[in-house]
């Protein structure tokens, strides 16, 4: 129907056919990729926050590290580690004649089993250290929160939130440093321990390994040390005291601070009452425990103990308790050595003494006037010039080359590469025998002899007799200008005393070697001195030096052999020699290397040597190895006036009188 014009039409079209003005417009899809859009058309997707990505990555890393740690524990970490002996167990060093001289290291006894203990003993530790031990899985969130609040209020660390399982993890697998890394490892290991062990097994391992002060680890060692009891027989008071000690062992050990230890034990008893293990009435009625009286405390270190400790550790395998190690030290001879050093007239200087058997067993050692003032061992650690004591090697090399004590050498000035050695007394005697040159300690003769024999031959002899110090190929080496230790030098003289080389100084008694004797001991190693060519002539020279030469002050009424040594500007003075069954070296010098004011090896050191040897021989006699030498002249028949290292006219007169009236 057509209406034509009118209100029902618009521009000739029916209004019903016109589009609805209120309808949403039809939008054609845009096919052109170049069509521009505005912020009102669409919004790009929001990227993930960086913080969320960082957190996700951190969780992945933590999970990976946890898995790696658990895998490492399962594969490599032994569950029994807390039950094993300490890597460095306690040693009780004993002299050869049965005297205890030093104690070193910590003591750990055999493990304990919780099931065999008085129930009050483990419950004392649980009450004060970890009340929820039986209910948690390795960590205790309540304890951690409580410790955090307490420490925050106190402004510092006052409480710990670690469980017994965590403490076991720390002591058995980790270090004691305080770091977040170590704490995280501790938590992981605690979970692992809880998964693999029962609560009683964890507690047994903890009690077997925890530190109780005074160098004792584990409940068994602590019960023996403090109360002389087995852990199964501990009383309530004793258990409470030991449980209190573990918080601060060094401070709360009852042998060091009994009042503080008892105060802490009261807190343990109160905690036991609070947890229902005992009644409050019983807790208040307990009489405080008292540790047993401790025996006289042995020193942990002495000069000898410090030196022998590494050798002693190698002599046994790790074990529970205290290992007794028999050393070569002789109790009486050590006391004599200490007395000689303490009363030596050396003012501000230091002194050292080493005494050994011809096979190298050290029977006495003093490394200074006072170990407490200075534990530096001048007998083993100091490298000082031996001076003329080194001439032993020069003359032994000459004997090997065909020289004899009666061979002649020129005692005249000599210059080598611009260097001219001088006799200390300024006296040159022309053509003299090797015996006289050695006895008078002529420097010019020794250097000339070294050059004629060959420096390399001299150095080779020193090496064969055990000198390990680097020795330069220089003419001055013949006069002992390179530092050596007194122990090493004395061992070289021991090789001459026994006729076999090298001699290795030893401090641990090996009974198999002692039963065979030192002669058999040397058959399997080193070499021996030719009896006629080397050994007897060398003894001849050493006897002449100790009886007719610079070492006359050391001469004894038994065959005495030795050599003095004095270094440049009198900075070191020595006497090394042997008699009977003892080889002894004495050194005097200053730690600051200042001169000794004219002291020579033939004065104070020789006197100290004789002082020691006189007392030592009086105790054990003059018996020793059979020597291929017998003195052919008396001491009084060959004067030594004008010797390079100083004579002793007064001493000569005294000895002459002794021989006249005393035989």
C-alpha positions as CSV (number, residue, x, y, z in Angstrom):
1,X,0.0,0.0,0.0
2,X,1.4,3.3,-1.0
3,X,0.6,6.4,0.9
4,X,2.4,8.9,-1.2
5,X,3.5,11.9,0.8
6,X,2.6,12.9,4.3
7,X,3.9,12.2,7.7
8,X,4.6,8.6,6.9
9,X,7.1,9.4,4.2
10,X,10.6,10.9,4.2
11,X,12.1,12.2,1.0
12,X,9.7,10.0,-0.9
13,X,10.4,6.9,1.1
14,X,8.2,5.0,3.5
15,X,9.4,5.6,7.1
16,X,9.0,1.9,7.8
17,X,11.7,1.2,5.3
18,X,14.2,3.6,6.8
19,X,16.9,2.3,9.2
20,X,16.3,2.4,13.0
21,X,18.0,5.5,14.4
22,X,18.5,3.8,17.8
23,X,20.0,0.6,16.6
24,X,23.8,-0.1,16.9
25,X,25.5,0.7,13.7
26,X,26.8,-2.1,11.5
27,X,30.6,-2.2,11.5
28,X,32.3,-3.7,8.5
29,X,35.4,-5.7,9.2
30,X,38.6,-3.9,8.3
31,X,40.5,-5.7,5.7
32,X,43.3,-3.1,5.3
33,X,46.2,-3.9,7.6
34,X,47.4,-0.3,7.4
35,X,44.2,1.0,9.1
36,X,45.2,3.0,12.2
37,X,43.8,2.3,15.6
38,X,43.7,4.5,18.6
39,X,43.9,3.8,22.4
40,X,40.1,3.7,22.4
41,X,40.0,0.9,19.8
42,X,42.0,-1.8,21.9
43,X,44.6,-2.3,24.7
44,X,47.7,-4.6,24.6
45,X,47.9,-7.5,27.1
46,X,49.6,-6.6,30.5
47,X,53.1,-8.3,30.9
48,X,53.7,-10.6,33.9
49,X,55.2,-8.6,36.9
50,X,59.0,-9.0,37.3
51,X,58.6,-9.7,41.0
52,X,56.4,-12.6,40.2
53,X,58.9,-14.1,37.8
54,X,61.8,-13.6,40.3
55,X,59.8,-15.4,43.0
56,X,59.0,-18.3,40.7
57,X,62.7,-18.7,39.6
58,X,63.8,-18.5,43.3
59,X,61.4,-21.3,44.2
60,X,62.7,-23.4,41.4
61,X,66.3,-22.8,42.5
62,X,65.5,-23.6,46.2
63,X,63.7,-26.8,45.1
64,X,66.6,-27.9,43.0
65,X,69.1,-27.2,45.7
66,X,67.0,-29.1,48.2
67,X,66.7,-32.1,45.9
68,X,70.5,-32.0,45.2
69,X,71.2,-31.8,48.9
70,X,68.9,-34.7,49.7
71,X,70.5,-36.8,46.9
72,X,73.9,-36.0,48.3
73,X,72.9,-37.0,51.8
74,X,71.4,-40.3,50.6
75,X,74.4,-41.2,48.5
76,X,77.4,-39.9,50.6
77,X,76.5,-38.9,54.2
78,X,76.7,-41.8,56.6
79,X,74.0,-41.9,59.2
80,X,76.5,-43.3,61.7
81,X,78.9,-40.3,61.5
82,X,77.8,-39.0,65.0
83,X,78.7,-42.4,66.4
84,X,82.3,-42.5,65.0
85,X,85.5,-41.5,66.9
86,X,86.9,-38.0,66.4
87,X,89.3,-37.5,63.5
88,X,91.9,-36.2,65.9
89,X,91.4,-38.1,69.2
90,X,93.0,-37.4,72.5
91,X,96.6,-38.5,73.0
92,X,98.3,-39.1,76.3
93,X,102.0,-38.8,75.7
94,X,104.0,-41.0,78.0
95,X,107.8,-41.2,78.6
96,X,109.6,-44.4,77.9
97,X,109.6,-45.1,81.6
98,X,105.9,-44.6,82.1
99,X,105.4,-41.0,83.1
100,X,102.6,-38.9,81.6
101,X,104.0,-35.7,80.1
102,X,101.3,-34.1,78.0
103,X,97.7,-34.5,76.9
104,X,96.5,-33.3,73.5
105,X,93.2,-33.4,71.6
106,X,89.6,-34.0,72.6
107,X,88.1,-37.1,74.2
108,X,85.1,-39.0,72.8
109,X,84.0,-42.3,74.4
110,X,81.9,-45.0,72.9
111,X,78.3,-44.1,71.9
112,X,75.4,-44.4,74.3
113,X,71.9,-45.9,73.8
114,X,69.0,-44.0,75.1
115,X,67.1,-47.2,75.9
116,X,69.8,-48.2,78.4
117,X,70.0,-44.9,80.2
118,X,68.0,-43.8,83.2
119,X,64.9,-42.2,81.6
120,X,65.5,-39.0,83.6
121,X,68.8,-38.4,81.8
122,X,67.6,-38.0,78.2
123,X,64.5,-36.2,79.5
124,X,66.7,-33.6,81.1
125,X,68.1,-32.7,77.7
126,X,64.7,-32.7,76.0
127,X,63.2,-30.5,78.7
128,X,65.8,-27.8,78.5
129,X,66.8,-28.0,74.8
130,X,63.7,-29.2,72.8
131,X,60.5,-29.8,74.7
132,X,58.5,-30.8,71.5
133,X,61.2,-33.2,70.4
134,X,58.9,-36.2,70.4
135,X,56.2,-34.3,68.3
136,X,58.0,-32.3,65.6
137,X,59.5,-33.4,62.3
138,X,62.9,-31.9,62.6
139,X,62.1,-28.2,63.1
140,X,59.8,-26.5,65.7
141,X,58.0,-23.4,64.3
142,X,56.8,-22.5,67.8
143,X,60.3,-22.6,69.2
144,X,61.6,-20.5,66.3
145,X,58.9,-17.9,66.8
146,X,59.4,-17.8,70.5
147,X,63.2,-17.3,70.0
148,X,62.6,-14.6,67.4
149,X,60.4,-12.6,69.8
150,X,62.8,-13.0,72.7
151,X,65.8,-12.0,70.7
152,X,63.9,-9.0,69.2
153,X,63.0,-7.8,72.6
154,X,66.5,-8.3,74.0
155,X,68.1,-6.6,71.0
156,X,70.4,-9.6,70.3
157,X,70.6,-13.4,70.3
158,X,69.4,-14.7,73.6
159,X,67.5,-17.8,72.7
160,X,67.9,-20.4,70.0
161,X,65.1,-22.1,68.1
162,X,67.1,-25.2,67.0
163,X,65.8,-28.6,67.8
164,X,67.9,-31.5,68.9
165,X,67.7,-32.9,65.4
166,X,69.0,-29.6,64.0
167,X,71.8,-29.6,66.5
168,X,72.7,-33.1,65.5
169,X,72.7,-32.1,61.9
170,X,75.0,-29.1,62.6
171,X,77.5,-31.0,64.8
172,X,77.7,-34.1,62.5
173,X,77.5,-32.7,59.0
174,X,78.1,-28.9,59.0
175,X,80.3,-26.2,60.3
176,X,79.4,-23.9,63.2
177,X,79.4,-20.7,61.3
178,X,76.2,-18.6,61.5
179,X,74.9,-18.0,58.0
180,X,71.6,-18.4,56.2
181,X,73.2,-21.0,53.9
182,X,74.3,-23.1,56.8
183,X,70.9,-22.7,58.5
184,X,69.1,-23.8,55.3
185,X,71.3,-26.9,55.1
186,X,70.7,-27.6,58.7
187,X,66.9,-27.7,58.1
188,X,67.2,-29.9,55.1
189,X,69.4,-32.4,56.9
190,X,67.1,-32.3,60.0
191,X,64.2,-33.4,57.8
192,X,66.4,-36.1,56.3
193,X,67.4,-37.4,59.7
194,X,63.8,-37.5,60.9
195,X,62.9,-39.5,57.8
196,X,65.6,-42.1,58.2
197,X,66.0,-42.5,62.0
198,X,63.7,-43.0,65.0
199,X,63.5,-40.4,67.7
200,X,65.5,-42.6,70.1
201,X,68.2,-43.1,67.4
202,X,68.4,-39.3,66.8
203,X,68.6,-38.7,70.6
204,X,71.3,-41.4,71.0
205,X,73.4,-39.9,68.3
206,X,73.0,-36.4,69.8
207,X,74.0,-37.5,73.3
208,X,76.9,-39.4,71.9
209,X,78.5,-36.5,70.0
210,X,77.5,-33.2,71.7
211,X,80.3,-31.2,73.3
212,X,80.4,-30.9,77.2
213,X,83.4,-28.6,77.6
214,X,86.9,-29.5,79.0
215,X,87.7,-31.2,75.7
216,X,85.1,-34.0,76.1
217,X,82.5,-35.1,73.6
218,X,79.6,-37.3,74.2
219,X,77.7,-38.3,77.3
220,X,79.9,-41.2,78.2
221,X,83.1,-39.2,78.2
222,X,81.4,-36.3,80.1
223,X,80.0,-38.7,82.8
224,X,83.5,-40.2,83.3
225,X,85.3,-36.9,83.2
226,X,83.0,-34.9,85.6
227,X,81.6,-37.6,87.8
228,X,83.7,-40.7,87.2
229,X,80.6,-42.7,86.4
230,X,79.0,-44.6,83.6
231,X,76.2,-42.6,81.8
232,X,73.7,-45.3,82.8
233,X,74.4,-44.6,86.5
234,X,74.0,-40.8,86.5
235,X,71.7,-39.3,89.2
236,X,69.1,-36.7,88.5
237,X,71.3,-33.9,89.8
238,X,74.2,-35.0,87.6
239,X,72.0,-35.4,84.6
240,X,70.6,-31.9,85.1
241,X,74.1,-30.4,85.3
242,X,75.3,-32.1,82.2
243,X,72.1,-31.1,80.3
244,X,72.7,-27.5,81.3
245,X,76.3,-27.5,80.2
246,X,75.6,-28.0,76.5
247,X,74.2,-24.5,76.1
248,X,77.7,-22.9,76.6
249,X,80.2,-25.7,77.4
250,X,83.3,-23.4,77.8
251,X,81.5,-21.1,80.2
252,X,79.3,-23.6,82.1
253,X,81.7,-26.5,82.6
254,X,81.5,-27.3,86.4
255,X,85.2,-27.7,86.7
256,X,85.6,-24.0,85.5
257,X,82.5,-22.3,86.9
258,X,80.7,-24.5,89.4
259,X,78.3,-21.7,90.5
260,X,77.1,-21.0,87.0
261,X,76.8,-24.7,86.2
262,X,74.6,-25.2,89.3
263,X,72.5,-22.2,88.5
264,X,71.8,-23.6,85.0
265,X,71.1,-27.1,86.4
266,X,68.3,-25.5,88.5
267,X,66.7,-24.2,85.3
268,X,66.9,-27.7,83.8
269,X,65.1,-29.1,86.9
270,X,62.5,-26.5,86.6
271,X,62.0,-27.3,83.0
272,X,61.6,-31.0,83.8
273,X,59.0,-30.1,86.4
274,X,57.2,-27.8,83.9
275,X,57.0,-30.6,81.4
276,X,55.8,-33.2,83.9
277,X,58.9,-35.4,83.9
278,X,59.3,-34.8,87.7
279,X,57.2,-33.1,90.3
280,X,58.0,-29.6,91.4
281,X,58.6,-30.9,94.9
282,X,61.3,-33.3,93.7
283,X,62.9,-30.6,91.5
284,X,63.3,-28.2,94.5
285,X,64.6,-31.0,96.8
286,X,67.5,-32.1,94.6
287,X,70.9,-31.6,96.1
288,X,73.2,-29.8,93.5
289,X,75.8,-32.1,91.9
290,X,79.5,-31.7,92.5
291,X,82.1,-32.9,90.0
292,X,84.8,-35.3,91.2
293,X,88.2,-33.9,92.1
294,X,90.3,-33.6,88.9
295,X,93.9,-35.0,88.8
296,X,96.7,-32.6,88.2
297,X,96.2,-31.2,84.8
298,X,98.9,-32.1,82.3
299,X,100.1,-29.5,79.8
300,X,98.8,-29.7,76.3
301,X,102.0,-28.5,74.9
302,X,105.7,-28.7,75.6
303,X,108.7,-28.3,73.3
304,X,108.9,-32.1,72.9
305,X,105.1,-32.7,72.7
306,X,104.7,-30.1,69.9
307,X,107.5,-31.8,68.0
308,X,106.4,-35.4,68.5
309,X,102.6,-34.9,68.0
310,X,102.5,-35.4,64.2
311,X,104.6,-38.5,64.5
312,X,102.4,-39.8,67.4
313,X,99.2,-39.3,65.4
314,X,100.6,-41.4,62.6
315,X,101.4,-44.2,65.1
316,X,97.8,-45.2,65.7
317,X,94.3,-45.2,64.2
318,X,91.4,-43.1,65.5
319,X,89.6,-44.8,68.4
320,X,87.3,-43.9,71.3
321,X,88.7,-42.6,74.5
322,X,92.3,-41.5,75.2
323,X,95.1,-43.2,73.3
324,X,98.3,-43.7,75.3
325,X,101.4,-43.1,73.1
326,X,104.7,-44.2,74.4
327,X,107.5,-41.8,73.4
328,X,111.2,-42.1,73.5
329,X,111.6,-39.3,76.1
330,X,113.4,-40.2,79.3
331,X,111.8,-38.6,82.3
332,X,115.0,-38.2,84.4
333,X,117.1,-37.0,81.5
334,X,114.4,-34.5,80.5
335,X,114.4,-33.0,84.1
336,X,118.2,-32.7,83.9
337,X,118.0,-30.9,80.6
338,X,115.4,-28.5,81.9
339,X,117.5,-27.8,85.0
340,X,120.6,-27.2,82.9
341,X,118.8,-24.7,80.7
342,X,117.1,-22.9,83.5
343,X,120.4,-22.2,85.4
344,X,122.6,-21.5,82.4
345,X,124.5,-18.1,82.7
346,X,123.2,-16.7,79.5
347,X,121.4,-13.4,80.6
348,X,118.9,-12.4,77.9
349,X,120.0,-15.0,75.4
350,X,118.1,-18.2,74.7
351,X,119.3,-21.8,74.8
352,X,118.3,-25.2,73.4
353,X,119.3,-28.8,74.1
354,X,118.7,-32.0,72.3
355,X,119.8,-35.4,73.7
356,X,119.3,-38.6,71.7
357,X,120.6,-42.2,71.4
358,X,123.0,-43.1,68.6
359,X,120.0,-44.5,66.7
360,X,118.1,-41.2,66.8
361,X,115.7,-41.8,69.7
362,X,115.3,-38.4,71.4
363,X,115.5,-38.8,75.2
364,X,115.5,-35.1,76.1
365,X,114.5,-31.8,74.4
366,X,114.3,-28.2,75.5
367,X,113.6,-25.5,73.0
368,X,114.1,-22.4,75.1
369,X,114.2,-21.0,78.6
370,X,110.4,-21.0,79.0
371,X,107.7,-22.7,76.9
372,X,105.0,-20.5,78.5
373,X,106.9,-17.3,77.5
374,X,107.7,-18.6,74.0
375,X,106.6,-22.0,72.5
376,X,109.0,-21.5,69.6
377,X,111.2,-24.5,69.6
378,X,114.8,-23.4,69.0
379,X,115.9,-27.0,68.9
380,X,113.7,-28.0,65.9
381,X,112.3,-24.9,64.3
382,X,115.2,-22.4,64.4
383,X,117.7,-22.5,61.5
384,X,120.9,-21.1,62.9
385,X,124.5,-21.2,61.7
386,X,126.4,-24.1,63.1
387,X,129.8,-22.4,62.7
388,X,132.8,-24.7,63.2
389,X,130.5,-27.6,64.2
390,X,130.0,-28.0,60.5
391,X,133.6,-28.9,60.0
392,X,132.7,-32.4,60.9
393,X,131.6,-32.9,57.3
394,X,134.7,-31.2,55.8
395,X,137.1,-33.5,57.7
396,X,135.0,-36.6,57.1
397,X,135.0,-35.9,53.3
398,X,138.8,-35.5,53.6
399,X,139.1,-38.9,55.4
400,X,137.1,-40.5,52.6
401,X,139.5,-39.0,50.1
402,X,142.5,-40.7,51.7
403,X,143.6,-38.1,54.3
404,X,144.5,-39.2,57.8
405,X,144.5,-37.4,61.2
406,X,148.3,-37.1,60.8
407,X,148.2,-35.6,57.3
408,X,149.5,-32.1,57.1
409,X,147.5,-29.0,56.1
410,X,148.6,-25.4,55.8
411,X,147.2,-23.2,58.5
412,X,148.0,-19.9,56.5
413,X,145.8,-17.2,55.1
414,X,143.9,-18.1,51.9
415,X,141.9,-16.0,49.5
416,X,139.3,-17.5,47.2
417,X,137.3,-15.2,44.8
418,X,138.2,-12.2,46.8
419,X,137.1,-13.8,50.1
420,X,139.7,-14.4,52.9
421,X,138.6,-16.4,56.0
422,X,140.4,-15.6,59.2
423,X,141.1,-17.6,62.3
424,X,139.2,-16.1,65.2
425,X,142.3,-15.6,67.3
426,X,144.3,-14.2,64.4
427,X,147.0,-16.9,64.9
428,X,148.3,-19.0,62.0
429,X,150.5,-22.0,62.8
430,X,151.9,-23.0,59.4
431,X,151.9,-26.7,58.5
432,X,150.0,-28.7,61.0
433,X,148.2,-32.1,61.2
434,X,144.5,-32.4,60.5
435,X,144.2,-33.5,64.2
436,X,145.6,-30.1,65.4
437,X,143.7,-28.1,62.8
438,X,140.4,-29.7,63.9
439,X,141.2,-29.4,67.6
440,X,142.1,-25.8,67.3
441,X,139.2,-25.1,64.9
442,X,141.4,-23.4,62.3
443,X,139.2,-21.6,59.8
444,X,141.9,-21.2,57.2
445,X,142.8,-24.8,57.3
446,X,139.2,-26.0,57.1
447,X,138.5,-23.8,54.0
448,X,141.8,-24.9,52.3
449,X,140.9,-28.6,53.1
450,X,137.4,-28.1,51.7
451,X,138.9,-26.7,48.4
452,X,141.4,-29.5,48.1
453,X,138.9,-32.3,48.8
454,X,136.2,-30.6,46.7
455,X,133.2,-28.6,47.9
456,X,130.7,-31.1,46.2
457,X,132.3,-33.9,48.2
458,X,131.8,-31.9,51.5
459,X,128.2,-31.1,50.6
460,X,127.6,-34.8,49.7
461,X,128.8,-35.9,53.1
462,X,126.5,-33.4,54.8
463,X,123.5,-34.7,52.8
464,X,124.4,-38.3,53.5
465,X,124.5,-37.6,57.3
466,X,121.0,-36.0,57.1
467,X,121.5,-32.3,56.6
468,X,118.5,-31.2,54.5
469,X,119.0,-27.4,54.5
470,X,120.0,-26.0,51.1
471,X,123.8,-25.6,51.1
472,X,125.4,-23.3,48.5
473,X,128.4,-24.2,46.6
474,X,130.5,-21.5,48.2
475,X,133.8,-21.7,50.0
476,X,132.2,-20.2,53.2
477,X,130.0,-23.3,53.5
478,X,133.0,-25.1,55.1
479,X,132.7,-22.7,58.1
480,X,128.9,-23.4,58.7
481,X,127.5,-20.2,57.3
482,X,124.2,-21.8,56.3
483,X,121.5,-22.3,59.0
484,X,120.6,-25.8,60.2
485,X,118.5,-27.0,63.1
486,X,120.1,-28.2,66.3
487,X,118.1,-31.4,66.0
488,X,119.4,-32.1,62.5
489,X,123.0,-31.3,63.4
490,X,122.8,-33.5,66.5
491,X,121.5,-36.4,64.4
492,X,124.4,-36.0,62.1
493,X,126.8,-36.4,65.0
494,X,124.8,-39.4,66.1
495,X,125.6,-41.0,62.8
496,X,129.3,-40.7,63.6
497,X,128.6,-42.1,67.1
498,X,126.9,-45.1,65.8
499,X,128.9,-45.5,62.6
500,X,125.9,-45.6,60.3
501,X,124.0,-43.0,58.5
502,X,121.6,-41.2,58.1
503,X,120.1,-41.0,61.6
504,X,116.5,-39.8,61.7
505,X,115.5,-38.3,64.9
506,X,112.4,-40.0,66.3
507,X,110.1,-39.4,69.2
508,X,107.7,-42.3,69.3
509,X,108.9,-45.6,70.8
510,X,108.8,-48.5,68.4
511,X,109.4,-51.6,70.5
512,X,110.3,-53.8,67.5
513,X,113.2,-51.5,66.8
514,X,114.2,-51.3,70.4
515,X,114.3,-55.0,70.8
516,X,116.5,-55.4,67.7
517,X,118.9,-52.6,68.8
518,X,120.0,-49.7,66.7
519,X,122.7,-51.7,64.9
520,X,120.1,-54.0,63.3
521,X,117.8,-51.0,62.8
522,X,120.3,-49.4,60.4
523,X,121.0,-52.4,58.3
524,X,118.1,-51.9,55.9
525,X,118.8,-48.3,55.1
526,X,121.6,-45.7,54.5
527,X,125.2,-46.7,54.7
528,X,128.0,-47.2,57.2
529,X,131.3,-45.5,57.9
530,X,134.3,-47.5,56.9
531,X,135.7,-48.7,60.2
532,X,139.4,-48.1,59.5
533,X,139.3,-45.3,56.9
534,X,136.5,-43.1,58.2
535,X,135.0,-44.0,61.6
536,X,138.1,-44.5,63.8
537,X,139.9,-41.4,62.3
538,X,136.8,-39.2,62.8
539,X,136.5,-40.3,66.4
540,X,140.2,-39.5,66.8
541,X,139.6,-35.9,65.6
542,X,136.4,-35.5,67.7
543,X,138.3,-36.8,70.8
544,X,141.1,-34.3,70.2
545,X,138.7,-31.4,69.9
546,X,136.8,-32.3,73.1
547,X,139.9,-33.1,75.2
548,X,142.7,-31.1,73.8
549,X,141.2,-28.4,71.8
550,X,138.4,-25.8,71.9
551,X,136.0,-28.1,73.6
552,X,138.1,-28.9,76.7
553,X,135.4,-27.6,79.1
554,X,133.2,-30.5,78.0
555,X,135.7,-33.2,78.7
556,X,134.4,-36.0,81.0
557,X,136.1,-38.8,82.9
558,X,134.8,-41.2,80.2
559,X,135.7,-41.0,76.5
560,X,134.3,-37.7,75.2
561,X,133.9,-36.7,71.6
562,X,132.6,-33.4,70.2
563,X,133.1,-30.2,68.4
564,X,132.5,-26.5,69.3
565,X,130.8,-24.0,67.0
566,X,130.9,-20.2,67.0
567,X,129.5,-18.0,64.3
568,X,130.4,-14.6,62.9
569,X,130.4,-11.9,65.5
570,X,129.6,-14.5,68.2
571,X,125.9,-14.6,67.3
572,X,125.6,-18.4,67.9
573,X,127.6,-20.7,70.2
574,X,127.3,-24.5,70.1
575,X,128.8,-27.7,71.4
576,X,127.7,-31.0,69.9
577,X,129.2,-34.3,71.0
578,X,128.7,-37.7,72.5
579,X,129.8,-40.0,75.3
580,X,128.4,-43.2,76.6
581,X,125.1,-43.9,75.0
582,X,124.1,-40.2,74.5
583,X,124.6,-37.7,71.7
584,X,123.8,-34.2,72.9
585,X,123.7,-30.8,71.1
586,X,123.6,-27.5,73.0
587,X,123.0,-24.1,71.4
588,X,123.0,-20.6,72.8
589,X,122.0,-17.5,71.0
590,X,119.6,-14.6,70.9
591,X,116.2,-14.5,69.1
592,X,117.1,-11.1,67.7
593,X,120.4,-12.4,66.3
594,X,122.5,-9.9,68.3
595,X,126.0,-10.9,69.4
596,X,126.5,-12.8,72.6
597,X,129.3,-10.6,73.9
598,X,132.3,-12.8,73.0
599,X,130.7,-16.1,74.1
600,X,132.1,-19.1,72.1
601,X,131.1,-22.7,71.8
602,X,134.0,-23.7,74.0
603,X,132.7,-21.6,77.0
604,X,129.1,-21.6,78.2
605,X,127.7,-24.2,75.7
606,X,130.5,-26.7,76.5
607,X,130.0,-26.1,80.2
608,X,126.2,-26.8,79.8
609,X,126.9,-29.9,77.8
610,X,129.2,-31.2,80.5
611,X,126.7,-30.3,83.2
612,X,124.0,-32.4,81.5
613,X,126.3,-35.3,80.7
614,X,127.8,-35.6,84.2
615,X,124.3,-36.0,85.7
616,X,123.1,-38.2,82.9
617,X,126.0,-40.6,83.1
618,X,125.7,-40.8,86.8
619,X,122.1,-42.1,86.3
620,X,122.6,-44.5,83.5
621,X,126.3,-45.3,83.4
622,X,128.8,-44.8,80.6
623,X,128.0,-47.8,78.5
624,X,127.4,-47.3,74.8
625,X,128.1,-48.6,71.4
626,X,131.5,-50.2,70.9
627,X,133.8,-47.7,69.2
628,X,136.8,-48.5,67.0
629,X,139.0,-45.9,68.9
630,X,140.9,-45.8,72.1
631,X,142.6,-42.5,73.2
632,X,146.4,-42.8,73.0
633,X,147.3,-39.7,75.0
634,X,146.1,-38.0,78.2
635,X,144.4,-34.7,78.0
636,X,147.2,-32.9,79.8
637,X,149.8,-33.9,77.3
638,X,148.7,-31.6,74.4
639,X,148.0,-28.0,75.4
640,X,145.5,-26.0,73.3
641,X,146.5,-22.5,74.2
642,X,145.7,-19.9,71.5
643,X,142.9,-21.9,69.9
644,X,140.5,-20.2,67.6
645,X,137.6,-20.5,69.9
646,X,139.2,-19.6,73.2
647,X,141.1,-21.6,75.8
648,X,140.4,-22.1,79.5
649,X,143.6,-21.9,81.6
650,X,141.7,-21.9,84.9
651,X,139.7,-24.9,83.8
652,X,142.9,-26.6,82.7
653,X,144.4,-26.1,86.2
654,X,141.2,-27.4,87.9
655,X,141.2,-30.5,85.7
656,X,144.9,-31.1,86.3
657,X,144.2,-31.0,90.1
658,X,141.3,-33.4,89.7
659,X,143.4,-35.8,87.8
660,X,146.2,-35.6,90.4
661,X,144.0,-36.2,93.4
662,X,140.9,-37.8,92.0
663,X,142.3,-40.1,89.4
